[in-house]
Amino acid sequence: MAFRPAVAIPLHVFALGLVLSSCGATLAIAQGAFLSPPERILLPGPEHSATNRAFQGIPSMAIAPAGRIWATWYAGITPGEDHNNYVVITTSGDGGKTWNEALVIDPDGPGPVRAFDPEMWMSPDGRLFAFWAQAQGHEGSVAGVWCIETDQPDAAKPIWSKPRRIADGIMMCKPTVLSRGEWLLPVSTWRKTDNSARVIQSSDQGENWELLGACHVPEKDRQFDEHMVVERQDGSLWMLVRTNYGIGESVSVDRGKSWPILKPSLIAHPSARFFITRLQSGNLLLVKHGPVKEKTGRSHLTAYVSSNDGADWFGGLLLDERNGVSYPDGQQTPDGKIHIVYDYSRTGERKILMASFTESDVAKGSIDSDSVELRKLVSQASGGQEKAASKPVAVSPNPEGKPLLLPVKGGNSVAAGQWEDAGYKTRLFEVDQVIFTDRKYKIAESPGVLKTAQFLQVPLDGSKRLTCSQSGLVAFLTPQANRNSDSQSANLIDQGFELVALPEIRLFDPSNSGNYCSLYQKTCAAGEVITFGKWAVPVIFP
């Protein structure tokens, strides 16, 4: 297949409404600045320097046939994921000892369009692809997948093709090549759309692309999908999807045309990206947080191997145990080495790191090998527009609330309600208790009125359901809507709860007013069901 025309650096701006060839596929561009090709694909300058970044993370990598390593992530001068985001592409010609930032994709400089969620991939025919998402804001259903490519992946300064838009949505995990040669891209339209975990197919090595099929993720479970597809030995396709509860799965038996509704997998995980791929041995590699059957936070990044297409996993090579490690991605090279890139502390340390090891190392679960290299530095950022030091936020006394109806033992005023056993553990409401099952946040403040109370240790993410087994007082802690967009206050009020006239509780990380919680109470009837999402903490008074 002929290589597409090279692009000059920097690129000129194409007019809105232009009909583009999307890596071979044509699509009509509607109005919207994010639908135009990026104005700037250029060599990094002072504006995009690693010393001028308050944020960087969410990486990917690919390795050329002769060994040149390519890595990508997105960054910004501000600490948030916002209109300042741009994509960085860096390369190493000495096995990762030194790196040179080769390219920056910055759609329109200071905004409003952001470039984010990039992916590097070596295609079977020897081309290197750089994919990224482009959008205004954080709406996945209107974002688009873009790519550039080169047939010179081992060159330090390759000639890249013109940028082309492939499809609506966001693709931030590796493509899959099937046994019959089809290329599948895992493209998601995120949380607001049904059938969001989509599969885009090319049957002609990227000349044309079309929607093949999609998996429906139940609305209560949807997150960013970040799905990956592997072809099993029996020819079925196994899709794993990031959800609110961890990892869901669906299996297609017609090569990706139809997918059953997503259901929970047997792999325990936080709501975070994972990585899965087929190794040269025929076994599967999985890189995730913590043990296979234990849900942890974003720590203990660990590699596992399966010899039976994911039915069982063995080994367990710990790559990085620290909190704040996430977004693994990688590739195995012909010499058998496995290379995994990931991020650490996106707005603090701002590091992109790489681990290298073999399948044998994973099976043994030991770093006692010359082939194991951990925490190799790819990039560390600094500077940018740091978060401004903020004045302490005043705690609201909630004067509009109602008096707290404390249960009185042996009295007639109010009894303590009880919940049916939903599998959640009951904890004392005291400082340093871990609050949620899927985070490591600990209670920072326990005012006098709660010192004898207990709470249910539920997940932060996802939809929860509790049934009152004994009538009486039940309560929840949640931020008010002006504090946090994930507030459950309106939902609780709709179910009959009332705000309590108690000062806000700085539940965890007191420097962040988004964690300031108010108490809501209700006298619950036996058999009554209460539903709540992200995020609220059930409180029980003895």
ROLOKE-404761 format. One record per residue (C-alpha): x, z, y. Coordinates in steps of 0.05 Angstrom, whole numbers, plus 32768, in hexadecimal, padded with zeros to 4 digits. Layout:
BEGIN
- x/z/y
- X/Z/Y .
...
This chain:
BEGIN
- x/z/y
- 8000/8000/8000 .
- 801C/7FED/8044 .
- 802F/8024/8073 .
- 8004/8028/80B2 .
- 8021/801A/80F7 .
- 804E/804E/8116 .
- 8039/8076/8152 .
- 8061/807F/8192 .
- 806F/80C6/81A9 .
- 804B/80DC/81D3 .
- 800A/80BA/81C0 .
- 7FDC/809A/81F3 .
- 7F93/80B0/81F8 .
- 7F5F/8086/81D4 .
- 7F1C/807D/81F7 .
- 7EE0/80A5/81E1 .
- 7EAF/807F/81B6 .
- 7EE7/8057/8195 .
- 7EDD/8044/814D .
- 7F19/805D/8127 .
- 7F35/8050/80E1 .
- 7F39/8095/80C1 .
- 7F74/808F/8093 .
- 7F52/804E/807E .
- 7F0A/8064/8087 .
- 7EE3/804F/80C5 .
- 7EB5/807C/80EB .
- 7E92/8078/812E .
- 7EA8/80AD/815F .
- 7E71/80D1/8186 .
- 7E7A/80F1/81C9 .
- 7EA9/812E/81CC .
- 7EF1/8137/81E1 .
- 7F05/8153/819D .
- 7EF2/8110/817D .
- 7F28/80EB/81A3 .
- 7F6E/80E5/8185 .
- 7F9C/811C/819F .
- 7FBE/810B/81E1 .
- 7FFF/812A/81CD .
- 8025/8124/818B .
- 806B/8132/81A4 .
- 80AD/8155/819B .
- 80A7/819F/81AC .
- 80BD/81B3/81F2 .
- 80BF/81F5/8218 .
- 8073/81F7/821B .
- 806F/81F7/81CE .
- 80AE/821F/81C1 .
- 80AE/8256/818C .
- 80C0/8286/81C4 .
- 8080/8274/81E9 .
- 804D/8286/81B3 .
- 8021/82C3/81B0 .
- 8002/82AA/816F .
- 8017/8282/8132 .
- 8000/827F/80EA .
- 7FD6/825E/80B4 .
- 800E/8232/8097 .
- 8015/81FB/8063 .
- 8051/81D7/8045 .
- 8066/8199/801F .
- 80A9/8184/8001 .
- 80C2/813C/8000 .
- 80E0/811C/7FC1 .
- 8128/8126/7FD7 .
- 811C/816E/7FEB .
- 810C/816E/8035 .
- 80DA/81A5/8044 .
- 80A1/819D/8075 .
- 8077/81D7/808F .
- 803E/81DC/80C0 .
- 8012/8211/80E1 .
- 7FEE/8219/8123 .
- 8002/8242/8160 .
- 7FEF/8251/81A7 .
- 8008/826E/81E8 .
- 7FD0/82A1/81E5 .
- 7FC7/82D4/81AC .
- 7F82/82BA/8199 .
- 7F69/827F/8171 .
- 7F51/8258/81AC .
- 7F56/8217/81D5 .
- 7FA1/8220/81DC .
- 7FAD/8215/8191 .
- 7FDC/81DD/817C .
- 7FFB/81C8/813A .
- 8046/81D0/812C .
- 806B/81A6/80F8 .
- 80B1/81BC/80E5 .
- 80E3/81A3/80B2 .
- 8120/81BB/808B .
- 8155/818F/806B .
- 817D/81C8/804C .
- 814C/81EA/801E .
- 812D/8216/8053 .
- 816D/8235/8070 .
- 8162/8215/80B4 .
- 8124/81F6/80D3 .
- 8117/81C5/810B .
- 80D3/81BE/812C .
- 80C7/8174/812A .
- 8082/8169/8146 .
- 804A/818A/816C .
- 8001/8172/816A .
- 7FDF/818A/81AA .
- 7F9E/8164/81B6 .
- 7F96/8170/8202 .
- 7FC8/81A5/8217 .
- 7FA4/81E2/8235 .
- 7F60/81CE/8219 .
- 7F28/81CC/820A .
- 7F3A/81AB/81C7 .
- 7F61/81D3/8193 .
- 7F8A/81BA/8157 .
- 7F8B/81EB/811D .
- 7F88/81F6/80D1 .
- 7FBF/81C3/80BF .
- 7FD4/81AD/8079 .
- 8012/8188/8060 .
- 800E/815E/8020 .
- 8039/812E/7FF8 .
- 800D/80F8/7FDA .
- 801E/80DB/7F95 .
- 8037/809A/7FB4 .
- 806C/80BE/7FDC .
- 804B/80C4/8020 .
- 804B/8104/8049 .
- 8009/8116/8069 .
- 7FFE/8147/80A2 .
- 7FB5/815B/80A9 .
- 7F96/8186/80DE .
- 7F51/819A/80FA .
- 7F3D/818A/8141 .
- 7F02/81A8/8166 .
- 7EE9/81CC/81A4 .
- 7EDC/8215/8192 .
- 7ED1/822E/814B .
- 7E98/8204/8131 .
- 7EAD/81E6/80EF .
- 7E72/81B7/80E9 .
- 7E89/818E/8125 .
- 7ED4/8192/8119 .
- 7EF9/8158/80FB .
- 7F31/814E/80C9 .
- 7F6A/8124/80E6 .
- 7FAB/810B/80C7 .
- 7FEC/80E8/80D3 .
- 8019/80CF/809B .
- 805F/80B4/808E .
- 8081/808F/8056 .
- 80C4/80AF/806B .
- 80BA/80F7/8054 .
- 8105/8103/8049 .
- 8118/80ED/808F .
- 8125/8122/80C3 .
- 8101/80F7/80F7 .
- 80CF/80CC/80D1 .
- 80A1/8099/80F1 .
- 805A/80B2/80F0 .
- 801A/808A/80EE .
- 7FE4/808C/8123 .
- 7FB6/80C9/811E .
- 7F75/80BA/80FA .
- 7F35/80E1/80F0 .
- 7F20/80E8/80A6 .
- 7EE0/8110/80A6 .
- 7EB5/8145/80C8 .
- 7ECA/818B/80B7 .
- 7F0B/81B0/80AA .
- 7F3E/81A8/8071 .
- 7F72/81DF/806A .
- 7F83/81DE/8020 .
- 7FA9/81AD/7FF4 .
- 7F88/816C/7FDD .
- 7F7F/8162/7F92 .
- 7F93/8123/7F6C .
- 7F69/8118/7F2D .
- 7F81/80FC/7EEB .
- 7F60/80B9/7EFA .
- 7F83/80B4/7F3D .
- 7F4C/80CA/7F6D .
- 7F61/80F2/7FAA .
- 7F34/812C/7FBD .
- 7F36/8150/8000 .
- 7F15/8195/8005 .
- 7EF1/8190/8048 .
- 7EC3/81C7/8063 .
- 7E8F/81C9/8099 .
- 7E92/8215/8099 .
- 7E5E/824B/80A0 .
- 7E23/822B/80C3 .
- 7E15/81F2/8093 .
- 7DFA/81EE/804C .
- 7E24/81CA/8018 .
- 7E61/81DA/8043 .
- 7E97/81D7/800D .
- 7E9D/818C/800A .
- 7EC9/815C/7FE3 .
- 7EE0/811C/8005 .
- 7EFB/80E7/7FD6 .
- 7F28/80AB/7FDA .
- 7F2D/807C/7F9E .
- 7F5F/804D/7FC0 .
- 7F99/807B/7FD3 .
- 7F7D/808E/8017 .
- 7F65/804A/802F .
- 7F1D/8060/8030 .
- 7EFB/80A4/802D .
- 7EB5/80BA/801C .
- 7E8D/80F9/800E .
- 7E8D/8103/7FC2 .
- 7E67/8144/7FBB .
- 7E5F/818A/7FD7 .
- 7E54/81D1/7FBF .
- 7E1F/81FD/7FDF .
- 7E39/8242/7FF3 .
- 7DFF/8274/7FFC .
- 7DF7/8285/8045 .
- 7E05/82D0/803C .
- 7E47/82BF/801A .
- 7E62/8289/8048 .
- 7EA3/8290/806D .
- 7ED5/8257/8078 .
- 7ED3/823B/8031 .
- 7F1D/8228/802F .
- 7F0E/820D/7FEB .
- 7F3E/81EF/7FB8 .
- 7F2F/81C3/7F7B .
- 7F56/81BE/7F3A .
- 7F48/818F/7F00 .
- 7F42/81B5/7EBE .
- 7F5C/819C/7E7C .
- 7F15/818A/7E66 .
- 7F0C/815D/7EA3 .
- 7EDE/818C/7EC9 .
- 7EEF/819E/7F11 .
- 7EF5/81E7/7F24 .
- 7EE8/81F8/7F6D .
- 7EFD/823B/7F89 .
- 7EE2/824F/7FCE .
- 7EF1/8286/7FFF .
- 7EB2/82B0/800C .
- 7E9D/82F1/802D .
- 7EA6/8315/7FEB .
- 7EE7/82F3/7FD6 .
- 7EEB/82B5/7FAB .
- 7EAF/828D/7F91 .
- 7EB0/8255/7F5E .
- 7E8B/8216/7F49 .
- 7E9A/81E4/7F12 .
- 7E8A/8199/7F15 .
- 7E83/8173/7ED4 .
- 7E78/812F/7EF5 .
- 7EBC/8129/7F19 .
- 7EA4/8149/7F59 .
- 7E62/8127/7F67 .
- 7E38/8165/7F5C .
- 7E49/81AF/7F60 .
- 7E1E/81EA/7F4B .
- 7E10/821E/7F80 .
- 7E4C/824B/7F8B .
- 7E50/828C/7F64 .
- 7E83/82C5/7F64 .
- 7EC2/82B8/7F3B .
- 7EE6/82EB/7F11 .
- 7F21/82EB/7F42 .
- 7F1D/8327/7F71 .
- 7F35/8319/7FB7 .
- 7F2A/8329/8001 .
- 7F09/82F5/802D .
- 7F4A/82CE/8037 .
- 7F6B/828D/8021 .
- 7F8C/8289/7FDD .
- 7FB5/8251/7FBC .
- 7FAC/8230/7F78 .
- 7FD0/81F4/7F5A .
- 7FE1/81D3/7F18 .
- 802A/81DC/7F04 .
- 8057/81AB/7EE0 .
- 804F/81D3/7EA1 .
- 8004/81C8/7EA2 .
- 7FF6/8210/7EB4 .
- 7FD3/8226/7EF3 .
- 7FF4/824E/7F2B .
- 7FCB/827E/7F55 .
- 7FE5/82A1/7F93 .
- 7FB6/82D8/7FAC .
- 7FB4/831E/7FCA .
- 7FBE/8355/7F97 .
- 7FAC/8359/7F4D .
- 7F7E/8324/7F30 .
- 7F45/8355/7F24 .
- 7F50/8383/7F5F .
- 7F38/8376/7FA6 .
- 7F6C/8388/7FDA .
- 7F76/8378/8024 .
- 7FA6/8343/803D .
- 7FE3/8361/801C .
- 8009/835C/7FDA .
- 800C/8310/7FD8 .
- 8018/8303/7F8E .
- 8021/82C6/7F60 .
- 7FFF/82C0/7F1B .
- 7FFE/828C/7EE4 .
- 7FC6/8275/7EB5 .
- 7FD0/824E/7E74 .
- 7F85/8246/7E67 .
- 7F6B/8226/7EA7 .
- 7F5E/8267/7ECB .
- 7F39/828E/7E95 .
- 7F73/82C0/7E95 .
- 7FAE/82CD/7EC2 .
- 7FF0/82EC/7EB0 .
- 8032/82FF/7ED1 .
- 802F/8315/7F19 .
- 806A/8308/7F48 .
- 8062/8331/7F88 .
- 8077/8305/7FC2 .
- 8068/8334/7FFD .
- 8046/8378/7FFB .
- 803C/8382/8046 .
- 7FFA/8384/806A .
- 7FEF/8346/8094 .
- 8009/8311/8064 .
- 7FD9/82D7/8058 .
- 7FCA/828D/804E .
- 7FF8/8278/8015 .
- 8003/822E/8009 .
- 803A/8209/7FE3 .
- 8056/81D7/7FB3 .
- 8080/81D3/7F73 .
- 80BC/81A5/7F76 .
- 80D8/817A/7F3C .
- 810D/81AF/7F2C .
- 80D5/81E0/7F1A .
- 80DC/820B/7F59 .
- 809C/8223/7F79 .
- 809C/822B/7FC4 .
- 8066/8253/7FE9 .
- 805E/8258/8034 .
- 8034/828E/8056 .
- 802C/82B3/8098 .
- 8039/82FB/80AC .
- 801C/8320/80E8 .
- 8004/82E4/8111 .
- 8003/8307/8154 .
- 8037/833D/8146 .
- 8074/8326/811E .
- 8059/82DE/8120 .
- 8081/82C9/80E4 .
- 807A/828D/80B5 .
- 809D/829E/8073 .
- 80AD/827B/8032 .
- 80B6/8294/7FEB .
- 80D8/826C/7FB3 .
- 80D5/827B/7F68 .
- 80C7/825C/7F24 .
- 808D/8260/7EF3 .
- 80B9/828B/7EC6 .
- 80C2/82BD/7EFF .
- 8077/82C1/7F07 .
- 806C/82CC/7EBD .
- 80A0/8304/7EBB .
- 8087/8322/7EFC .
- 80CF/8332/7F0F .
- 80F9/8321/7F4C .
- 8138/832C/7F22 .
- 814A/82E3/7F21 .
- 8178/82B6/7F4A .
- 813D/8286/7F53 .
- 8113/82B9/7F79 .
- 811A/82B6/7FC5 .
- 80E8/82DE/7FEE .
- 80D6/82E4/8038 .
- 8101/82A9/804D .
- 80F5/829F/8098 .
- 80D8/825C/80AD .
- 80C5/826F/80F4 .
- 80BC/82AC/8120 .
- 8098/82A6/8162 .
- 809A/82D2/81A0 .
- 8084/82D1/81E9 .
- 8047/82AD/8201 .
- 800F/82CF/8225 .
- 8010/8313/8204 .
- 7FD1/833D/8201 .
- 7FCB/8361/8243 .
- 7FD0/83AD/8240 .
- 7F88/83C4/8246 .
- 7F6D/8403/8265 .
- 7F4B/8433/8235 .
- 7F03/841E/822A .
- 7ED0/8454/823A .
- 7EA6/846D/8200 .
- 7E5C/8465/820C .
- 7E33/84A5/8204 .
- 7DF6/847B/81EF .
- 7DC6/84A1/821C .
- 7D8C/8473/820A .
- 7D8F/8489/81C2 .
- 7D64/84BB/819C .
- 7D7A/8501/8186 .
- 7D9C/8503/8142 .
- 7D6C/851A/810B .
- 7D9B/8544/80E1 .
- 7D7F/8558/809D .
- 7D6D/85A2/8098 .
- 7D75/85C1/8053 .
- 7D36/85E6/803E .
- 7D14/85D2/807F .
- 7CDA/85A4/808D .
- 7CF7/8579/80C5 .
- 7D1C/8542/809F .
- 7D3D/8539/805C .
- 7D7C/8512/804B .
- 7D6E/84CD/802F .
- 7D92/84B4/7FF2 .
- 7DA8/846F/7FDB .
- 7DA2/8452/7F96 .
- 7DE5/8448/7F74 .
- 7DFE/8403/7F8B .
- 7E45/840C/7F70 .
- 7E61/8424/7FB3 .
- 7E8C/8464/7FB6 .
- 7E77/849E/7FE2 .
- 7EAE/84BA/800F .
- 7EB3/84F4/8040 .
- 7EB1/84DE/8088 .
- 7EF6/84F6/809B .
- 7F33/84DA/80BE .
- 7F60/84AC/8094 .
- 7F2A/8499/8061 .
- 7F2A/844E/8052 .
- 7EE8/8434/806D .
- 7EDD/83F2/8049 .
- 7EEC/83D8/8004 .
- 7F08/8396/801E .
- 7F32/83B1/8058 .
- 7F65/83E8/8060 .
- 7F47/8403/80A1 .
- 7F45/844F/80A4 .
- 7F18/847E/80CA .
- 7F3A/8490/810B .
- 7F07/84C0/8128 .
- 7ED6/84F1/8108 .
- 7EAD/8516/813C .
- 7E8D/8559/812C .
- 7E49/853E/811C .
- 7E66/8513/80E4 .
- 7E98/8545/80C7 .
- 7E67/8559/808F .
- 7E4D/8512/8086 .
- 7E60/84DF/8051 .
- 7E61/8493/8051 .
- 7E5B/845B/801E .
- 7E9B/8432/8017 .
- 7E7E/83EC/801A .
- 7EA0/83A9/8028 .
- 7EA8/8396/8071 .
- 7E96/834D/8063 .
- 7E58/8331/8043 .
- 7E0F/8344/803D .
- 7DFE/8388/801E .
- 7DBD/83A6/8004 .
- 7DAC/83EF/7FFA .
- 7D6C/840E/7FDD .
- 7D55/8453/7FF3 .
- 7D4A/847D/7FB4 .
- 7D33/84BB/7FD9 .
- 7D0E/84BB/801C .
- 7D31/84DB/8057 .
- 7D64/84CF/808D .
- 7D96/8496/8085 .
- 7DC7/847C/80B9 .
- 7DF8/8445/80C8 .
- 7E34/843D/80F5 .
- 7E3D/83F9/8115 .
- 7E58/83DE/8158 .
- 7E24/83CC/818C .
- 7E1C/8382/819B .
- 7E42/8387/81DD .
- 7E7E/83A3/81B6 .
- 7E82/8374/817B .
- 7E61/8332/8167 .
- 7E5B/834B/8120 .
- 7E2F/8385/8136 .
- 7DF6/8397/8107 .
- 7DD0/83BE/813D .
- 7D99/838A/8146 .
- 7D91/8383/80FB .
- 7D8B/83CE/80F2 .
- 7D59/83D5/812B .
- 7D2F/839E/810C .
- 7D2C/83C9/80CD .
- 7D14/8406/80F3 .
- 7D55/8429/8105 .
- 7D5F/844B/8149 .
- 7D9D/8455/8172 .
- 7DB5/849E/8172 .
- 7DC8/84C1/81B4 .
- 7E0F/84CF/819E .
- 7E4F/84B5/81BE .
- 7E6E/8477/819E .
- 7EA0/8486/8166 .
- 7EE3/8461/8168 .
- 7EDF/8454/811E .
- 7F23/8432/8114 .
- 7F59/8413/813F .
- 7F42/8438/817E .
- 7F67/8406/81AA .
- 7F32/83D1/8198 .
- 7EEE/83E0/81B7 .
- 7ECF/83B0/8185 .
- 7ED5/83E9/8153 .
- 7EAF/841C/817E .
- 7E71/842D/8154 .
- 7E2E/844B/8163 .
- 7E02/8471/8132 .
- 7DBD/8456/811D .
- 7D8B/8481/80F6 .
- 7D4A/8478/80D0 .
- 7D1D/84A1/80A4 .
- 7D1C/8474/8067 .
- 7CE4/8471/8033 .
- 7CF3/8474/7FE9 .
- 7CFB/842E/7FCE .
- 7D08/8410/8013 .
- 7D40/83DB/8014 .
- 7D71/83D5/804E .
- 7D9D/8398/8056 .
- 7DDA/8392/8082 .
- 7E15/8363/808C .
- 7E58/8364/80B0 .
- 7E60/839A/80C5 .
- 7E3F/83DE/80BD .
- 7E50/841F/8099 .
- 7E19/8447/8075 .
- 7E1C/8491/8087 .
- 7DFE/84C8/805C .
- 7DED/850E/8075 .
- 7DEE/8545/8040 .
